[in-house]
Amino acid sequence: MKFDVTLLSLLLSLVVAISGWVARWRDKLKFEKQQAIFERQQAIHQAEAAAVKAVNEQRDFNHLRSNQVQISQGIATGFDEIERKLDHLLEQVGEIKAWLIRNQGTIHSE
């Protein structure tokens, strides 16, 4: 039995071609797997960033609401103080008026 070099070279080239295709598909599958892992990590990172942003926005909103409540309480306290002062002034004006009415005759006779 005689070996045909052409047939042997054809068979060798077929084996090399098949091994090249196997290596290419293996690399392609490996790349797709790495790409999927990378995309998953990006999605997780984006979700974490969105959650942190939402927490920060909620915290800022709560601070603003708390500040607004404190400002409102301060304004209410200020108005209460003004109201007390006005009541005190009205009492004093009433006392002055009563004193003037009581002493009206004595003031004109002097």
N, CA and C atoms as a LAMMPS dump frame, in Angstrom:
ITEM: TIMESTEP
0
ITEM: NUMBER OF ATOMS
330
ITEM: BOX BOUNDS ff ff ff
-5.0000000000000000e+02 5.0000000000000000e+02
-5.0000000000000000e+02 5.0000000000000000e+02
-5.0000000000000000e+02 5.0000000000000000e+02
ITEM: ATOMS id mol type element x y z
1 1 1 N 0.836 -1.146 0
2 1 2 C 0 0 0
3 1 3 C 0.89 1.219 0
4 2 1 N 0.585 2.029 -0.918
5 2 2 C 1.391 3.215 -1.143
6 2 3 C 0.623 4.438 -0.635
7 3 1 N 1.339 5.328 0.096
8 3 2 C 0.698 6.545 0.597
9 3 3 C 0.741 7.613 -0.457
10 4 1 N -0.387 8.205 -0.608
11 4 2 C -0.474 9.318 -1.554
12 4 3 C -0.234 10.595 -0.765
13 5 1 N 0.789 11.35 -1.114
14 5 2 C 1.164 12.575 -0.414
15 5 3 C 0.063 13.613 -0.554
16 6 1 N -0.578 13.665 -1.657
17 6 2 C -1.639 14.65 -1.859
18 6 3 C -2.803 14.362 -0.912
19 7 1 N -3.156 13.105 -0.807
20 7 2 C -4.248 12.746 0.08
21 7 3 C -3.865 13.021 1.528
22 8 1 N -2.62 12.722 1.876
23 8 2 C -2.14 12.991 3.22
24 8 3 C -2.119 14.493 3.51
25 9 1 N -1.681 15.304 2.591
26 9 2 C -1.668 16.76 2.79
27 9 3 C -3.089 17.302 2.856
28 10 1 N -4.01 16.741 2.084
29 10 2 C -5.408 17.165 2.129
30 10 3 C -6.005 16.807 3.486
31 11 1 N -5.725 15.624 3.961
32 11 2 C -6.21 15.2 5.263
33 11 3 C -5.621 16.059 6.373
34 12 1 N -4.359 16.381 6.301
35 12 2 C -3.695 17.238 7.287
36 12 3 C -4.278 18.646 7.263
37 13 1 N -4.512 19.184 6.098
38 13 2 C -5.097 20.525 6
39 13 3 C -6.526 20.533 6.528
40 14 1 N -7.269 19.43 6.327
41 14 2 C -8.623 19.328 6.863
42 14 3 C -8.582 19.326 8.399
43 15 1 N -7.651 18.585 8.998
44 15 2 C -7.507 18.542 10.457
45 15 3 C -7.118 19.919 10.99
46 16 1 N -6.198 20.599 10.307
47 16 2 C -5.775 21.942 10.731
48 16 3 C -6.937 22.921 10.621
49 17 1 N -7.713 22.833 9.55
50 17 2 C -8.854 23.725 9.364
51 17 3 C -9.902 23.501 10.443
52 18 1 N -10.193 22.236 10.733
53 18 2 C -11.184 21.926 11.777
54 18 3 C -10.687 22.412 13.134
55 19 1 N -9.428 22.207 13.446
56 19 2 C -8.896 22.668 14.731
57 19 3 C -8.912 24.201 14.803
58 20 1 N -8.68 24.861 13.673
59 20 2 C -8.767 26.325 13.641
60 20 3 C -10.176 26.8 13.909
61 21 1 N -11.168 26.124 13.316
62 21 2 C -12.561 26.486 13.542
63 21 3 C -12.964 26.23 14.995
64 22 1 N -12.518 25.126 15.535
65 22 2 C -12.821 24.814 16.94
66 22 3 C -12.216 25.885 17.846
67 23 1 N -10.978 26.251 17.58
68 23 2 C -10.328 27.286 18.387
69 23 3 C -11.059 28.618 18.249
70 24 1 N -11.489 28.945 17.031
71 24 2 C -12.216 30.207 16.798
72 24 3 C -13.538 30.216 17.552
73 25 1 N -14.302 29.136 17.479
74 25 2 C -15.586 29.078 18.168
75 25 3 C -15.397 29.058 19.68
76 26 1 N -14.347 28.394 20.146
77 26 2 C -14.063 28.394 21.581
78 26 3 C -13.75 29.812 22.054
79 27 1 N -12.938 30.534 21.296
80 27 2 C -12.611 31.916 21.648
81 27 3 C -13.832 32.81 21.568
82 28 1 N -14.673 32.566 20.56
83 28 2 C -15.89 33.374 20.413
84 28 3 C -16.817 33.148 21.599
85 29 1 N -17.009 31.907 22.007
86 29 2 C -17.85 31.612 23.165
87 29 3 C -17.265 32.21 24.44
88 30 1 N -15.951 32.13 24.59
89 30 2 C -15.274 32.711 25.752
90 30 3 C -15.469 34.227 25.77
91 31 1 N -15.338 34.876 24.604
92 31 2 C -15.527 36.324 24.516
93 31 3 C -16.965 36.7 24.852
94 32 1 N -17.931 35.933 24.321
95 32 2 C -19.339 36.227 24.612
96 32 3 C -19.641 36.06 26.095
97 33 1 N -19.029 35.046 26.721
98 33 2 C -19.227 34.849 28.154
99 33 3 C -18.645 36.023 28.937
100 34 1 N -17.438 36.46 28.558
101 34 2 C -16.822 37.612 29.226
102 34 3 C -17.644 38.872 28.996
103 35 1 N -18.182 39.023 27.786
104 35 2 C -19.019 40.186 27.467
105 35 3 C -20.283 40.176 28.332
106 36 1 N -20.9 39.01 28.503
107 36 2 C -22.097 38.9 29.338
108 36 3 C -21.782 39.238 30.788
109 37 1 N -20.633 38.755 31.269
110 37 2 C -20.226 39.07 32.65
111 37 3 C -19.999 40.57 32.804
112 38 1 N -19.343 41.179 31.817
113 38 2 C -19.088 42.625 31.865
114 38 3 C -20.402 43.41 31.85
115 39 1 N -21.333 43.011 30.992
116 39 2 C -22.624 43.708 30.924
117 39 3 C -23.4 43.554 32.226
118 40 1 N -23.332 42.368 32.831
119 40 2 C -23.996 42.149 34.106
120 40 3 C -23.383 43.035 35.183
121 41 1 N -22.038 43.136 35.199
122 41 2 C -21.372 43.989 36.179
123 41 3 C -21.748 45.462 35.965
124 42 1 N -21.855 45.871 34.699
125 42 2 C -22.268 47.248 34.42
126 42 3 C -23.682 47.504 34.915
127 43 1 N -24.585 46.542 34.676
128 43 2 C -25.969 46.685 35.133
129 43 3 C -26.029 46.781 36.646
130 44 1 N -25.223 45.969 37.319
131 44 2 C -25.189 46.02 38.788
132 44 3 C -24.649 47.367 39.256
133 45 1 N -23.606 47.848 38.607
134 45 2 C -23.028 49.146 38.978
135 45 3 C -24.038 50.272 38.757
136 46 1 N -24.751 50.225 37.64
137 46 2 C -25.757 51.26 37.374
138 46 3 C -26.886 51.201 38.391
139 47 1 N -27.299 49.979 38.767
140 47 2 C -28.354 49.842 39.769
141 47 3 C -27.89 50.375 41.122
142 48 1 N -26.634 50.09 41.485
143 48 2 C -26.086 50.616 42.738
144 48 3 C -26.031 52.136 42.71
145 49 1 N -25.587 52.692 41.584
146 49 2 C -25.5 54.153 41.462
147 49 3 C -26.889 54.785 41.565
148 50 1 N -27.88 54.153 40.921
149 50 2 C -29.248 54.677 40.983
150 50 3 C -29.789 54.598 42.408
151 51 1 N -29.478 53.51 43.119
152 51 2 C -29.947 53.374 44.502
153 51 3 C -29.291 54.413 45.406
154 52 1 N -27.991 54.625 45.235
155 52 2 C -27.288 55.636 46.039
156 52 3 C -27.854 57.025 45.744
157 53 1 N -28.118 57.302 44.474
158 53 2 C -28.683 58.605 44.101
159 53 3 C -30.058 58.789 44.722
160 54 1 N -30.874 57.737 44.691
161 54 2 C -32.219 57.834 45.28
162 54 3 C -32.142 58.069 46.785
163 55 1 N -31.222 57.381 47.453
164 55 2 C -31.069 57.563 48.906
165 55 3 C -30.605 58.993 49.209
166 56 1 N -29.648 59.488 48.424
167 56 2 C -29.161 60.858 48.624
168 56 3 C -30.26 61.883 48.375
169 57 1 N -31.054 61.666 47.323
170 57 2 C -32.147 62.6 47.041
171 57 3 C -33.184 62.579 48.153
172 58 1 N -33.491 61.386 48.681
173 58 2 C -34.457 61.285 49.774
174 58 3 C -33.916 61.977 51.017
175 59 1 N -32.617 61.797 51.298
176 59 2 C -32.003 62.448 52.455
177 59 3 C -32.062 63.974 52.308
178 60 1 N -31.719 64.465 51.11
179 60 2 C -31.764 65.91 50.868
180 60 3 C -33.18 66.443 51.021
181 61 1 N -34.162 65.685 50.502
182 61 2 C -35.556 66.109 50.632
183 61 3 C -35.969 66.162 52.095
184 62 1 N -35.567 65.149 52.867
185 62 2 C -35.915 65.143 54.291
186 62 3 C -35.263 66.317 55.027
187 63 1 N -34.019 66.656 54.653
188 63 2 C -33.369 67.828 55.258
189 63 3 C -34.137 69.102 54.922
190 64 1 N -34.525 69.25 53.666
191 64 2 C -35.273 70.444 53.265
192 64 3 C -36.611 70.525 53.995
193 65 1 N -37.285 69.387 54.107
194 65 2 C -38.579 69.378 54.803
195 65 3 C -38.388 69.73 56.272
196 66 1 N -37.337 69.182 56.886
197 66 2 C -37.058 69.488 58.29
198 66 3 C -36.745 70.974 58.469
199 67 1 N -35.951 71.519 57.548
200 67 2 C -35.642 72.952 57.604
201 67 3 C -36.899 73.788 57.456
202 68 1 N -37.807 73.374 56.567
203 68 2 C -39.051 74.123 56.366
204 68 3 C -39.9 74.091 57.628
205 69 1 N -39.95 72.943 58.294
206 69 2 C -40.708 72.84 59.542
207 69 3 C -40.099 73.752 60.601
208 70 1 N -38.773 73.769 60.704
209 70 2 C -38.113 74.625 61.681
210 70 3 C -38.362 76.105 61.385
211 71 1 N -38.317 76.467 60.098
212 71 2 C -38.59 77.862 59.718
213 71 3 C -40.021 78.231 60.084
214 72 1 N -40.97 77.333 59.796
215 72 2 C -42.375 77.593 60.122
216 72 3 C -42.566 77.754 61.62
217 73 1 N -41.896 76.9 62.394
218 73 2 C -41.995 77.021 63.855
219 73 3 C -41.395 78.332 64.337
220 74 1 N -40.285 78.742 63.73
221 74 2 C -39.667 80.017 64.096
222 74 3 C -40.577 81.195 63.792
223 75 1 N -41.225 81.152 62.637
224 75 2 C -42.156 82.233 62.273
225 75 3 C -43.325 82.253 63.245
226 76 1 N -43.868 81.076 63.572
227 76 2 C -44.995 81.013 64.511
228 76 3 C -44.585 81.551 65.879
229 77 1 N -43.386 81.213 66.332
230 77 2 C -42.888 81.716 67.614
231 77 3 C -42.733 83.231 67.571
232 78 1 N -42.216 83.746 66.441
233 78 2 C -42.067 85.196 66.296
234 78 3 C -43.406 85.907 66.349
235 79 1 N -44.419 85.354 65.662
236 79 2 C -45.75 85.963 65.691
237 79 3 C -46.36 85.886 67.086
238 80 1 N -46.108 84.779 67.806
239 80 2 C -46.611 84.682 69.18
240 80 3 C -45.994 85.769 70.049
241 81 1 N -44.703 86.016 69.87
242 81 2 C -44.02 87.063 70.64
243 81 3 C -44.589 88.444 70.302
244 82 1 N -44.797 88.7 69.02
245 82 2 C -45.386 89.99 68.609
246 82 3 C -46.779 90.14 69.199
247 83 1 N -47.556 89.055 69.18
248 83 2 C -48.912 89.108 69.728
249 83 3 C -48.882 89.407 71.23
250 84 1 N -47.946 88.797 71.972
251 84 2 C -47.824 89.087 73.408
252 84 3 C -47.459 90.558 73.643
253 85 1 N -46.552 91.075 72.83
254 85 2 C -46.151 92.481 72.989
255 85 3 C -47.325 93.415 72.689
256 86 1 N -48.086 93.088 71.634
257 86 2 C -49.257 93.919 71.321
258 86 3 C -50.3 93.859 72.438
259 87 1 N -50.518 92.671 73.001
260 87 2 C -51.454 92.55 74.12
261 87 3 C -50.982 93.39 75.304
262 88 1 N -49.685 93.374 75.582
263 88 2 C -49.12 94.165 76.673
264 88 3 C -49.312 95.667 76.401
265 89 1 N -49.063 96.057 75.131
266 89 2 C -49.266 97.468 74.781
267 89 3 C -50.725 97.875 74.914
268 90 1 N -51.636 96.998 74.517
269 90 2 C -53.059 97.305 74.656
270 90 3 C -53.45 97.442 76.121
271 91 1 N -52.888 96.609 76.981
272 91 2 C -53.152 96.736 78.416
273 91 3 C -52.656 98.073 78.935
274 92 1 N -51.448 98.469 78.504
275 92 2 C -50.894 99.749 78.951
276 92 3 C -51.721 100.914 78.43
277 93 1 N -52.152 100.833 77.171
278 93 2 C -52.996 101.903 76.623
279 93 3 C -54.312 101.973 77.386
280 94 1 N -54.858 100.8 77.715
281 94 2 C -56.098 100.774 78.512
282 94 3 C -55.896 101.401 79.881
283 95 1 N -54.759 101.119 80.526
284 95 2 C -54.47 101.722 81.834
285 95 3 C -54.302 103.228 81.706
286 96 1 N -53.624 103.68 80.641
287 96 2 C -53.444 105.125 80.432
288 96 3 C -54.796 105.786 80.209
289 97 1 N -55.649 105.135 79.407
290 97 2 C -56.981 105.675 79.125
291 97 3 C -57.801 105.757 80.415
292 98 1 N -57.742 104.7 81.227
293 98 2 C -58.482 104.702 82.498
294 98 3 C -57.95 105.805 83.415
295 99 1 N -56.625 105.965 83.462
296 99 2 C -56.042 107.003 84.302
297 99 3 C -56.485 108.39 83.824
298 100 1 N -56.481 108.595 82.473
299 100 2 C -56.912 109.882 81.938
300 100 3 C -58.374 110.169 82.25
301 101 1 N -59.21 109.126 82.142
302 101 2 C -60.641 109.322 82.433
303 101 3 C -60.833 109.64 83.912
304 102 1 N -60.142 108.935 84.793
305 102 2 C -60.261 109.175 86.227
306 102 3 C -59.766 110.562 86.613
307 103 1 N -58.694 111.002 86.008
308 103 2 C -58.052 112.244 86.401
309 103 3 C -58.393 113.387 85.469
310 104 1 N -59.409 113.264 84.647
311 104 2 C -59.748 114.3 83.678
312 104 3 C -60.129 115.613 84.372
313 105 1 N -60.879 115.522 85.416
314 105 2 C -61.294 116.718 86.132
315 105 3 C -60.144 117.369 86.841
316 106 1 N -59.226 116.659 87.368
317 106 2 C -58.133 117.233 88.135
318 106 3 C -57.096 117.862 87.226
319 107 1 N -56.968 117.368 85.999
320 107 2 C -55.981 117.919 85.078
321 107 3 C -56.426 119.319 84.63
322 108 1 N -57.724 119.531 84.35
323 108 2 C -58.195 120.821 83.879
324 108 3 C -58.268 121.864 84.988
325 109 1 N -58.421 121.451 86.21
326 109 2 C -58.533 122.425 87.278
327 109 3 C -57.189 122.998 87.69
328 110 1 N -56.125 122.404 87.368
329 110 2 C -54.825 122.917 87.787
330 110 3 C -54.401 124.04 86.971
